[in-house]
Amino acid sequence: MKNLKNKKNPKHIKLINIIISIFILLPVSYLVYHINIEKAGASTSNMDSLSLKTSPSDSASIKLQAAINLAKNSPNEANLINLSLEYYRNAKYNECAEAAKKALNYNPKSYAAYNNICTADNELGNWDDAIAAGKKALEIVPGDQLATNNLKISNDGKTKQEKDISNAEALVKTSPNETNFLNLGNMYYGAGKYELAIVTYKKALVYNNKNKIIFNNICSAYNELGKWKDAAENCNMALKIDSAFSLSKNNLKIANDNLKK
């Protein structure tokens, strides 16, 4: 006599597995949702969102191009907010902020626009601009967690920047040299203090007037101030030291293009 095995209905097993999977997945989905909303980041818009839907296999660049085309063909708050989000996902933070600013033309009280500007400026280290945008977002939607988190990053970044500058200023007093003045100049530049950066870079040149990086940085700071002639002169000094220095070539082009206007 053959031994009989206890056979289970395959459909019954499949149903049990589905039920178990549902009970496993539900708590995970809940946690992921709540983890995500506690993070800092850019905002999206639920308006016109169907126009941006693409398949999961689409690359980030394809999604970005779709958003660019949509905003160009149908410029409005929603499409520009979605464009700013796609720029953010592609690590194009300047473009993210610019798209969000354009959205404000359609709605000056756009929470998402101000939040995205804050997020982009956080990535760029533009702490003052980030703080201003973060505060505006919270004025529009008081207590919003996403904007609160982004503003905290802005304030923390500003505090750290000020501490780093203070330490660098103390260092050049106790140990003045080319490297320390260059580093301090870079910190001033990063803080948008371009005049101070130029003065500090020039102090670094006292120790080494053949440093192409210093001349290039002075050129870049003058570009930021719109002093194109001074910028061009310093970029040319950098290129005399290294004619192949591509960064100075790019900065010189910016200066010369603006001098022609």
Kinemage of the C-alpha trace (Angstrom):
@kinemage 1
@onewidth
@group {chain A} dominant
@subgroup {mainchain}
@vectorlist {calphas} color= white
{ca met a 1} P 0.000 0.000 0.000
{ca lys a 2} L 1.304 3.401 -0.915
{ca asn a 3} L 1.843 5.953 1.813
{ca leu a 4} L -0.599 8.751 1.372
{ca lys a 5} L 0.802 12.326 1.824
{ca asn a 6} L -1.314 15.038 3.273
{ca lys a 7} L -2.012 17.189 0.204
{ca lys a 8} L -3.066 20.840 0.590
{ca asn a 9} L -5.079 22.757 -1.921
{ca pro a 10} L -2.627 25.018 -3.894
{ca lys a 11} L -5.261 27.744 -4.137
{ca his a 12} L -5.692 27.611 -0.371
{ca ile a 13} L -1.927 27.991 0.151
{ca lys a 14} L -1.764 30.894 -2.290
{ca leu a 15} L -4.605 32.682 -0.496
{ca ile a 16} L -2.868 32.250 2.875
{ca asn a 17} L 0.393 33.609 1.452
{ca ile a 18} L -1.382 36.660 0.042
{ca ile a 19} L -3.061 37.368 3.396
{ca ile a 20} L 0.281 37.008 5.226
{ca ser a 21} L 1.972 39.330 2.720
{ca ile a 22} L -0.675 41.980 3.210
{ca phe a 23} L -0.236 41.944 6.988
{ca ile a 24} L 3.542 42.180 6.584
{ca leu a 25} L 3.485 44.977 4.026
{ca leu a 26} L 0.933 47.209 5.699
{ca pro a 27} L 3.089 48.164 8.723
{ca val a 28} L 6.150 48.668 6.465
{ca ser a 29} L 4.269 51.008 4.159
{ca tyr a 30} L 3.049 52.977 7.148
{ca leu a 31} L 6.584 53.378 8.494
{ca val a 32} L 8.054 54.394 5.125
{ca tyr a 33} L 5.321 56.979 4.670
{ca his a 34} L 5.971 58.518 8.057
{ca ile a 35} L 9.730 58.386 7.661
{ca asn a 36} L 9.478 60.196 4.340
{ca ile a 37} L 7.293 63.029 5.596
{ca glu a 38} L 9.728 63.696 8.436
{ca lys a 39} L 12.594 64.268 5.978
{ca ala a 40} L 13.616 67.620 4.621
{ca gly a 41} L 13.324 68.107 0.905
{ca ala a 42} L 11.545 69.607 -2.047
{ca ser a 43} L 7.776 69.844 -2.399
{ca thr a 44} L 5.692 68.593 -5.272
{ca ser a 45} L 2.293 69.725 -6.466
{ca asn a 46} L -0.796 67.597 -6.992
{ca met a 47} L -2.020 69.898 -9.785
{ca asp a 48} L -1.375 68.722 -13.337
{ca ser a 49} L 0.578 65.779 -11.915
{ca leu a 50} L -0.916 63.357 -14.435
{ca ser a 51} L 0.855 65.217 -17.218
{ca leu a 52} L 4.223 64.218 -15.746
{ca lys a 53} L 3.590 60.524 -15.242
{ca thr a 54} L 6.220 58.318 -16.873
{ca ser a 55} L 7.030 54.642 -16.650
{ca pro a 56} L 9.345 53.384 -13.884
{ca ser a 57} L 12.011 52.605 -16.479
{ca asp a 58} L 12.323 56.235 -17.571
{ca ser a 59} L 15.631 57.839 -16.632
{ca ala a 60} L 15.851 60.966 -14.509
{ca ser a 61} L 16.982 62.986 -17.524
{ca ile a 62} L 13.920 61.903 -19.548
{ca lys a 63} L 11.605 62.891 -16.703
{ca leu a 64} L 13.398 66.202 -16.439
{ca gln a 65} L 13.043 66.878 -20.145
{ca ala a 66} L 9.340 66.037 -19.950
{ca ala a 67} L 8.960 68.539 -17.105
{ca ile a 68} L 10.906 71.190 -19.045
{ca asn a 69} L 8.672 70.723 -22.088
{ca leu a 70} L 5.503 70.831 -20.007
{ca ala a 71} L 6.523 74.026 -18.198
{ca lys a 72} L 7.526 75.624 -21.488
{ca asn a 73} L 4.301 74.718 -23.293
{ca ser a 74} L 2.017 75.327 -20.329
{ca pro a 75} L 3.673 77.634 -17.796
{ca asn a 76} L 1.802 77.777 -14.521
{ca glu a 77} L 2.476 77.344 -10.828
{ca ala a 78} L 1.949 73.583 -10.780
{ca asn a 79} L 4.128 72.797 -13.780
{ca leu a 80} L 6.943 75.042 -12.606
{ca ile a 81} L 6.854 73.472 -9.136
{ca asn a 82} L 7.074 70.029 -10.700
{ca leu a 83} L 9.925 71.270 -12.893
{ca ser a 84} L 11.782 72.538 -9.829
{ca leu a 85} L 11.319 69.103 -8.239
{ca glu a 86} L 12.767 67.330 -11.292
{ca tyr a 87} L 15.723 69.715 -11.311
{ca tyr a 88} L 16.246 68.891 -7.632
{ca arg a 89} L 16.176 65.157 -8.345
{ca asn a 90} L 18.844 65.722 -11.005
{ca ala a 91} L 21.012 67.703 -8.533
{ca lys a 92} L 20.539 70.914 -10.570
{ca tyr a 93} L 19.951 73.105 -7.550
{ca asn a 94} L 20.364 76.529 -9.159
{ca glu a 95} L 17.812 75.557 -11.800
{ca cys a 96} L 15.529 74.151 -9.089
{ca ala a 97} L 15.492 77.496 -7.298
{ca glu a 98} L 14.972 79.437 -10.526
{ca ala a 99} L 11.985 77.305 -11.558
{ca ala a 100} L 10.435 77.749 -8.108
{ca lys a 101} L 10.947 81.523 -8.312
{ca lys a 102} L 9.136 81.559 -11.652
{ca ala a 103} L 6.247 79.720 -9.989
{ca leu a 104} L 5.904 82.687 -7.629
{ca asn a 105} L 4.954 84.834 -10.614
{ca tyr a 106} L 1.766 82.778 -10.826
{ca asn a 107} L 1.196 82.524 -7.084
{ca pro a 108} L 3.198 84.835 -4.789
{ca lys a 109} L 1.985 82.799 -1.823
{ca ser a 110} L 3.088 79.405 -3.109
{ca tyr a 111} L 4.238 77.341 -0.144
{ca ala a 112} L 5.810 74.735 -2.436
{ca ala a 113} L 7.819 77.370 -4.311
{ca tyr a 114} L 9.331 78.852 -1.157
{ca asn a 115} L 9.997 75.415 0.312
{ca asn a 116} L 11.790 74.318 -2.865
{ca ile a 117} L 13.870 77.489 -2.935
{ca cys a 118} L 14.860 76.823 0.670
{ca thr a 119} L 15.777 73.219 -0.151
{ca ala a 120} L 17.834 74.155 -3.214
{ca asp a 121} L 19.687 76.915 -1.387
{ca asn a 122} L 20.438 74.487 1.429
{ca glu a 123} L 22.151 72.225 -1.079
{ca leu a 124} L 24.089 75.199 -2.466
{ca gly a 125} L 25.048 76.480 0.978
{ca asn a 126} L 23.237 79.788 0.356
{ca trp a 127} L 22.117 79.915 3.958
{ca asp a 128} L 20.747 83.480 4.091
{ca asp a 129} L 18.562 82.931 1.021
{ca ala a 130} L 17.500 79.528 2.334
{ca ile a 131} L 16.487 80.983 5.696
{ca ala a 132} L 14.466 83.745 4.056
{ca ala a 133} L 12.631 81.259 1.828
{ca gly a 134} L 12.047 78.806 4.679
{ca lys a 135} L 10.493 81.513 6.816
{ca lys a 136} L 8.187 82.517 3.968
{ca ala a 137} L 7.063 78.900 3.542
{ca leu a 138} L 6.167 78.716 7.235
{ca glu a 139} L 4.327 82.020 7.083
{ca ile a 140} L 2.111 80.497 4.389
{ca val a 141} L 1.696 77.098 6.090
{ca pro a 142} L 2.467 77.576 9.812
{ca gly a 143} L 3.856 74.518 11.563
{ca asp a 144} L 4.484 72.540 8.375
{ca gln a 145} L 6.957 69.779 9.236
{ca leu a 146} L 8.773 69.682 5.896
{ca ala a 147} L 9.416 73.433 5.877
{ca thr a 148} L 10.362 73.308 9.563
{ca asn a 149} L 12.964 70.624 8.877
{ca asn a 150} L 14.349 72.527 5.905
{ca leu a 151} L 14.589 75.750 7.891
{ca lys a 152} L 16.426 73.924 10.683
{ca ile a 153} L 19.005 72.749 8.134
{ca ser a 154} L 19.339 76.361 6.948
{ca asn a 155} L 19.857 77.732 10.456
{ca asp a 156} L 22.277 74.957 11.397
{ca gly a 157} L 24.232 75.547 8.194
{ca lys a 158} L 24.406 79.291 8.848
{ca thr a 159} L 25.604 78.694 12.418
{ca lys a 160} L 28.310 76.296 11.265
{ca gln a 161} L 29.415 78.662 8.490
{ca glu a 162} L 29.781 81.546 10.925
{ca lys a 163} L 31.761 79.355 13.338
{ca asp a 164} L 34.057 78.132 10.553
{ca ile a 165} L 34.694 81.702 9.385
{ca ser a 166} L 35.432 82.810 12.934
{ca asn a 167} L 37.931 79.986 13.365
{ca ala a 168} L 39.570 80.755 10.013
{ca glu a 169} L 39.846 84.452 10.913
{ca ala a 170} L 41.552 83.505 14.174
{ca leu a 171} L 43.931 81.192 12.308
{ca val a 172} L 45.202 83.853 9.888
{ca lys a 173} L 45.967 86.069 12.884
{ca thr a 174} L 48.082 83.439 14.607
{ca ser a 175} L 49.456 81.780 11.465
{ca pro a 176} L 49.280 84.081 8.428
{ca asn a 177} L 50.287 82.250 5.258
{ca glu a 178} L 49.145 81.572 1.692
{ca thr a 179} L 47.046 78.521 2.527
{ca asn a 180} L 45.222 80.041 5.485
{ca phe a 181} L 44.373 83.262 3.649
{ca leu a 182} L 43.193 81.264 0.630
{ca asn a 183} L 40.955 79.109 2.817
{ca leu a 184} L 39.496 82.159 4.561
{ca gly a 185} L 38.888 83.815 1.210
{ca asn a 186} L 37.020 80.733 0.039
{ca met a 187} L 34.839 80.847 3.153
{ca tyr a 188} L 33.999 84.504 2.569
{ca tyr a 189} L 33.199 83.668 -1.048
{ca gly a 190} L 30.925 80.802 0.007
{ca ala a 191} L 29.114 83.168 2.362
{ca gly a 192} L 28.543 85.658 -0.465
{ca lys a 193} L 30.969 88.166 1.076
{ca tyr a 194} L 32.756 88.806 -2.211
{ca glu a 195} L 34.473 92.073 -1.291
{ca leu a 196} L 35.979 90.489 1.811
{ca ala a 197} L 36.957 87.450 -0.230
{ca ile a 198} L 38.865 89.607 -2.737
{ca val a 199} L 40.734 91.467 0.013
{ca thr a 200} L 41.665 88.155 1.627
{ca tyr a 201} L 42.753 86.511 -1.632
{ca lys a 202} L 45.033 89.459 -2.309
{ca lys a 203} L 46.648 88.914 1.087
{ca ala a 204} L 47.347 85.321 0.023
{ca leu a 205} L 49.073 86.640 -3.120
{ca val a 206} L 51.641 88.378 -0.897
{ca tyr a 207} L 52.965 84.933 -0.050
{ca asn a 208} L 52.736 83.545 -3.593
{ca asn a 209} L 51.930 85.713 -6.613
{ca lys a 210} L 52.175 82.725 -8.944
{ca asn a 211} L 49.131 80.902 -7.612
{ca lys a 212} L 46.666 80.555 -10.490
{ca ile a 213} L 43.869 79.455 -8.162
{ca ile a 214} L 44.014 82.705 -6.193
{ca phe a 215} L 43.842 84.832 -9.350
{ca asn a 216} L 40.972 82.712 -10.655
{ca asn a 217} L 39.066 83.069 -7.388
{ca ile a 218} L 39.532 86.839 -7.433
{ca cys a 219} L 38.204 86.815 -10.998
{ca ser a 220} L 35.173 84.768 -9.944
{ca ala a 221} L 34.446 87.090 -7.003
{ca tyr a 222} L 34.594 90.135 -9.289
{ca asn a 223} L 32.209 88.350 -11.668
{ca glu a 224} L 29.759 87.909 -8.815
{ca leu a 225} L 29.986 91.647 -8.144
{ca gly a 226} L 29.513 92.479 -11.818
{ca lys a 227} L 32.960 94.099 -12.032
{ca trp a 228} L 33.774 92.539 -15.377
{ca lys a 229} L 36.956 94.462 -16.193
{ca asp a 230} L 38.606 93.598 -12.872
{ca ala a 231} L 37.449 90.017 -13.305
{ca ala a 232} L 38.989 89.759 -16.776
{ca glu a 233} L 42.312 91.181 -15.581
{ca asn a 234} L 42.627 88.563 -12.860
{ca cys a 235} L 41.574 85.683 -15.082
{ca asn a 236} L 44.222 86.763 -17.573
{ca met a 237} L 46.789 86.689 -14.770
{ca ala a 238} L 45.760 83.116 -13.973
{ca leu a 239} L 46.053 82.143 -17.651
{ca lys a 240} L 49.525 83.666 -17.864
{ca ile a 241} L 50.548 81.187 -15.184
{ca asp a 242} L 48.672 78.274 -16.797
{ca ser a 243} L 47.275 78.870 -20.284
{ca ala a 244} L 45.333 75.584 -20.119
{ca phe a 245} L 43.507 76.406 -16.870
{ca ser a 246} L 39.932 75.667 -17.986
{ca leu a 247} L 38.247 77.202 -14.936
{ca ser a 248} L 39.828 80.572 -15.647
{ca lys a 249} L 38.934 80.265 -19.324
{ca asn a 250} L 35.290 79.825 -18.346
{ca asn a 251} L 35.362 82.723 -15.884
{ca leu a 252} L 37.129 84.928 -18.413
{ca lys a 253} L 34.432 84.164 -20.983
{ca ile a 254} L 31.751 85.274 -18.501
{ca ala a 255} L 33.605 88.526 -17.890
{ca asn a 256} L 34.294 89.221 -21.574
{ca asp a 257} L 30.742 88.362 -22.649
{ca asn a 258} L 29.400 90.888 -20.166
{ca leu a 259} L 31.961 93.521 -21.175
{ca lys a 260} L 30.601 93.301 -24.748
{ca lys a 261} L 27.060 94.088 -23.638
